[in-house]
Amino acid sequence: MPSRLLHQFSSVFGIARSLVIYWRPGRQPGLQALYRPFITPGAPAFDIGAHLGDRSAAFQALGARVVALEPQPGLARWCKRMVGQQLTVLPMAAGPALGTAPIAISPSNPTVSTLADDWRTQVTQHNAGFASVSWNTRLSVEVTTLDALIATYGLPCFIKIDVEGFEAEVLAGLSQPVPALSFEFVAGTLDVGQACIEHLRQLGDYRFNVVEGEQRVLRWSEWKTADQTDAWLAAGADHLGSGDIYACQTHHSALTGAYD
């Protein structure tokens, strides 16, 4: 098969695979239940690394004014199509400074496309789940910062960051505390999560919780301090393959909820 046709087939397969995973029936109610304590109706919410927009859809259903960043052009179009025309989709990435940067794309698995070159090397060496991933396409994309987004759209009630190893760089573009956010962690590259915690430690007093993989419930019955969460990552994160760490400022109402 010619390389161009193979690339097109891989892209179609990758998007179809993501649609099955992230838009399967019954997924949205669980996402909305997870995010309800963090979303303030009428307030902005940022979805950094929106992919096909399943999290954006949940934020929007809960009443947020959603700004979604997705630097892969095909996925950005699908995100708008799946969530609706009222969604603000920006075809760009977030990082530590304004500019442009190359993104490495895996057409057959676009959810792992990344701006983090060192992370690609590290995760391939230390996480067997990435051993067969091929990032064989590169694209130059516009990069903004969280501070710039806040200046334009207002302080968000929640920021979701899922950018395949570039999470710490995204947070480096944030110079003020926000009420709540989440960032992804992946086995073999847990130092990225530790760097995120360290940055948040400099911004304010946060408490932390964890969601395993694509589950939709918080793992810990009690929120932990930055030191406790950093130690959990340093000890191997309970051997989880991946997940998301949630951070709330200590006065946030979500900390008073029951998450058993």
Residue pairs with C-beta under 8 A, 6 or more apart in sequence:
1 9
7 107
7 137
10 107
10 108
11 74
11 107
11 108
11 110
13 108
14 106
14 107
14 108
14 109
14 110
15 52
15 74
15 75
15 78
15 110
17 108
17 109
18 51
18 52
18 110
18 111
19 52
21 214
22 51
22 52
22 54
23 52
23 54
23 82
27 54
27 216
28 54
28 57
28 58
28 61
30 216
30 217
31 54
31 55
31 57
31 58
31 216
32 58
32 61
32 62
33 216
34 58
34 211
34 216
34 217
34 218
35 55
35 58
35 59
35 62
35 158
36 62
37 253
37 254
37 257
38 157
38 158
38 179
38 180
38 246
38 248
38 252
38 254
39 45
39 59
39 62
39 63
39 64
39 157
39 158
40 63
40 64
40 157
41 62
41 63
41 64
42 63
42 64
42 65
43 64
43 65
43 154
43 155
43 156
43 157
44 64
44 65
44 66
44 67
44 153
44 154
44 155
44 156
44 157
45 59
45 64
45 65
45 66
45 67
45 156
45 157
45 158
45 159
45 160
46 66
46 67
46 68
46 69
46 146
46 149
46 153
46 156
46 158
46 159
46 160
47 53
47 55
47 56
47 59
47 66
47 67
47 68
47 69
47 160
48 69
48 94
48 146
48 159
48 160
48 161
48 162
48 163
48 170
49 69
49 70
49 160
49 161
49 162
49 163
49 164
50 56
50 68
50 69
50 70
50 75
50 76
50 79
50 89
51 70
51 75
51 79
51 110
51 111
51 162
52 75
52 78
52 79
52 82
53 68
53 70
53 78
53 79
53 80
53 82
53 83
53 87
53 89
54 82
55 160
55 162
56 66
56 68
56 79
56 83
56 87
57 82
57 83
59 66
59 158
59 160
60 66
60 83
60 84
60 86
60 87
64 157
64 158
65 88
65 153
66 83
66 87
66 88
67 88
67 90
67 149
67 153
67 156
68 79
68 83
68 87
68 88
68 89
68 90
69 89
69 90
69 92
69 93
69 94
69 144
70 76
70 79
70 89
70 90
70 91
71 91
71 92
71 93
71 103
71 139
71 141
71 142
72 103
72 105
72 110
72 113
72 139
73 91
74 110
75 110
76 89
76 90
76 91
79 87
79 89
80 87
80 89
83 89
88 153
90 144
91 141
91 142
92 141
92 142
92 143
92 144
93 101
93 103
93 115
93 141
93 142
93 143
93 144
93 163
93 166
94 143
94 144
94 145
94 146
94 149
94 161
94 163
94 170
94 173
95 101
95 115
95 143
95 144
95 145
95 166
95 169
95 170
95 172
95 173
96 145
96 169
96 170
96 172
96 173
97 143
97 145
97 173
98 143
98 144
98 145
98 148
99 142
99 143
100 140
100 141
100 142
100 143
101 115
101 140
101 141
101 143
102 115
102 138
102 139
102 140
102 141
103 113
103 114
103 115
103 138
103 139
103 140
103 141
104 113
104 114
104 115
104 117
104 120
104 135
104 137
104 138
105 113
105 135
105 136
105 137
105 138
105 139
106 112
106 113
106 133
106 134
106 135
106 136
106 137
107 136
107 137
108 134
109 133
111 164
112 130
112 133
112 135
112 164
113 135
113 164
114 120
114 135
114 163
114 164
114 165
114 166
115 141
115 143
115 163
115 166
115 169
116 163
116 164
116 165
116 166
116 169
118 165
119 164
119 165
119 166
119 189
119 192
120 135
120 165
122 165
122 188
122 189
123 130
123 165
123 186
123 188
123 189
124 130
124 131
124 133
125 188
126 187
126 188
126 189
127 186
127 187
127 188
127 189
127 241
129 187
129 241
130 188
144 173
145 173
145 174
146 159
146 170
146 171
146 173
146 174
147 173
147 174
147 175
147 176
148 173
149 156
150 156
150 176
150 178
155 176
155 178
155 179
156 178
156 179
157 178
157 179
157 180
158 178
158 179
158 180
158 181
158 182
159 178
159 180
159 181
159 182
160 181
160 182
160 244
161 167
161 170
161 171
161 181
161 182
161 183
161 184
162 182
162 183
162 184
162 244
163 170
163 184
164 184
164 186
165 186
165 189
165 192
167 183
167 184
167 192
167 193
167 196
168 192
168 195
168 196
168 199
170 183
171 183
171 196
171 199
171 200
172 199
174 199
174 203
175 203
176 203
177 203
177 204
177 206
177 249
178 249
179 248
179 249
179 252
180 246
180 247
180 248
180 249
180 252
180 254
181 246
181 247
182 211
182 244
182 245
182 246
182 247
183 193
183 196
183 244
183 245
183 247
184 242
184 243
184 244
184 245
185 192
185 193
185 233
185 237
185 240
185 242
185 243
185 244
185 245
186 192
186 241
186 242
187 237
187 239
187 240
187 241
187 242
190 233
190 234
190 236
190 237
193 233
193 237
193 245
194 230
194 233
194 234
196 245
197 208
197 226
197 229
197 230
197 233
197 245
197 247
198 230
200 206
200 226
200 247
201 226
204 249
205 249
205 250
206 226
206 247
206 248
206 249
206 250
207 223
207 224
207 225
207 247
207 248
207 249
207 250
207 252
207 255
208 223
208 224
208 225
208 226
208 228
208 229
208 245
208 246
208 247
208 248
209 218
209 219
209 220
209 223
209 224
209 245
209 246
209 248
209 259
210 218
210 219
210 220
210 229
210 232
210 237
210 240
210 243
210 244
210 245
210 246
211 217
211 218
211 219
211 243
211 244
211 246
212 219
212 240
212 243
213 240
213 241
213 242
213 243
215 243
217 259
218 246
218 259
219 243
220 259
221 259
221 260
223 248
223 255
224 232
229 245
232 238
237 243
248 254
248 255
